[in-house]
């Protein structure tokens, strides 16, 4: 290239452009799944009207209830109306209780988030300790941790939940097997009621992140600067936990961020096992009785939280 000539090489994407693309992709996912969910749910809405007024109700009574709920109109019109209200924060009212959906979710979302955040924090701590231990010790310790991680990742979360509830809740009685105490009522009671659900959710997340920490640590421990540190006589524990772990944390944190989506989704079943009044339990109960406004509100809340938490494992450098 001649001196003074303009560099026409394509610039790397800036962080702002990167974030915009990720937010746009998340918005597309949320809209698409909301559309699909809405149309699938409302195909059976007429049966819900009959369930509300009773199976023996006359057809005209069922038709009157369907008109009251607005499900006698074309689906496109119903969806446009739901979106118009949803963007303003109005998610409608429960068809069975008449309670505003937003009010129902406002009580339950913090419960699910407390389980999810607690599980992610616990998974991060355990994964760092186990992954660093496996990479630093190798040998039978490494193999044992890998086997346990693979098994933990393969076993469904609800089995862990049932086992924890049975052993620590019913047999040993160390923690409540079911139920939930709000933190405003009693901090110790809240902590005891979320411990088993948090552990059940954290097991699977720990397994995946542990493998990432182990792999990253092994790569870092093979670098020249680590060999230099060891040649200076630094203790192995200081090299591993004081230097190598710091450089291996990036990819592990990215995987941990992705696990937020998995844990948030897994809370649906865990909340059912432990009878925790969270977002998942509300969605399951509403689905079983056909309370579509609550189902749509819970689904959109979960999708929004999941899509906003999803990010690629690679970083974007500024241009």
Secondary structure, DSSP 8 states (H G I E B T S, - for coil): --TT----S-----HHHHHHHHHHHHHHHHHHHHHHHHHHHHTTHHHHHHHHH-TT--HHHHHHHHHHHTTTS-HHHHHHHHHHHHTTT---B-TTT--BHHHHHHHHHHHHHHHHHHHHHHHHHHHHHHHHHHHHH-HHHHHHHHHHHHHHHHS-HHHHHHHHIIIIIIIS-SS-SS----TTT-HHHHHHHHHHHHHHHHHHHHHHHHHHHHHHHHHHHTSHHHHHHHHTT--HHIIIIIIIHHHHHHHHHHHHHHHHHHHHHHHHHHHHHHT--SHHHHHHHHHHHT-HHHHHHHHHHHHHHHHHH---SS-----
